[in-house]
Amino acid sequence: MKNNDFNLSPDPLVRFLQKPKREFTKADIINYVEAQGIELINFRYVGGDGRLKTLNFVIQSREHLEQILSTGERVDGSSLFNFLETGSSDLYVVPRFKTAFLNPFSEIPAVDILCAYFDKSGNPLESAPGNIMRKAHRAFYESTGYQLEVMGEIEYYVISPKDDMYRATDQRGYHESAPFVKWEKLRTDALLAIAQTGAELKYGHSEVGNFCDDRFDYEQNEIEFLPTQVEDAADQLIIAKWILREVGYRYGVTVSLAPKITAGKAGSGMHIHIRPVKEGKNVTLVDGRLSDVAKKVIGGILDIAPALSAFGNPIPTSYYRLVPHQEAPTNVCWGERNRSTLIRVPLGWVGANDMVAKANPLEEPMNRDFSGKQTFELRSPDGSADIYLLLAGICVGARHGFEMPNGIEFANKTHVDVNIFDEKHKARQQSLSQLPSSCFEAAQALIDKADVFKQKGVFTDALIQGVARKLRDYNDQELRKNLEGNPEETMILVQRFLHCG
């Protein structure tokens, strides 16, 4: 980065320190705190429910600040994770300096820092989801020589008192503008706050879903990020979910990332875009076509896709979204620009690099290669996902694709170029494996593929068994059938999981 790039950064710490976040040190944090009159340090860490937890420190002296940042703090792990025993649950939370950001909401000047979990011996906690994600990505790199860059898309509903002025057409809210959408300012306020934490954003927009009942309006929006290193992508998504809810609270409305708000209306996903990288270069395409590396990654992820539902779709209402004709996947397949598939390769920029010059006669053609923007998109996850375990599972699937003797063949076999939900292509749909239709089925899929997840010491058996047990406890294998035609009971279930993740 050049100095003028730092000056344009929306992140106050980057502007002040004149360096990228990945280079932040303890001394940098102390320097910023002293120079900017920061009074609070907030440690942030993710609990077993997927939400951010907080520990507040009032800075009392330079020595106190130095100690906080040098040692971290002790917490009760059994109150954060159900897989830890009460009798031996003490953990350390240790700040990761590259995640430091100026709290955009605190009236008292505060710097927040995401933390990692360490055990009593001072080692990364083996079963902590964040550590599992880091192990999974490291194992992928050590086995293949490639890394993964990913980015997420967060879809969410804003639920607000009914407003009859400038009503948008039901289920036609895609990229609509104010005043036909009412919560564009909430979205842009959230975008700015997210950017100020150092996240790399792509854009925000209104989404398809919008409807009303007797009391409330329900308006769907989306925020997308740019591809980045796996750990950073997870941090961005976790912070963004917290910020969206904070901004919604300040507006006096509910922001929900729940996968389904009501039957028959658009659900909310959290699609994950993926691209394999070698020595900083995106290798998704070769000569304008999908590379064998990309096909291996796709094939491996598809082979364990039903098991990934255990991390990407971990609540009963997840499976109200994964139904035909709702632009959500139900079968294990992939295709180009095809929203009926589980993995979609979206439209890229191959052969389309002079559009700006064609639209603007004063511009000279650039003839630049924009194929490095290409990704492929896993469309099944939703906002209830355990982000760390989901991304860890994606890394496991990518590595698995290289280890499968028929990774490319499997990818070719599961490729489709038709809308599989169209009645005339029903036979093709029926030839494909299906995703789970309940948490109960997802638990069994995870157990069936447990050996793949445990290879290289990435996932622990205790964690896999714990996740499966939690999913089975929902006992939801007949839930969709039992609630069919029962809107009252359906809404009780929706309300139960309204603030998932």
Order of alpha helices (4+ residues) and beta strands (2+ residues): alpha-alpha-alpha-beta-beta-alpha-beta-beta-beta-beta-alpha-beta-alpha-beta-beta-beta-alpha-beta-beta-beta-beta-beta-alpha-alpha-alpha-beta-beta-alpha-beta-alpha-alpha-alpha-alpha-alpha-alpha-alpha-alpha
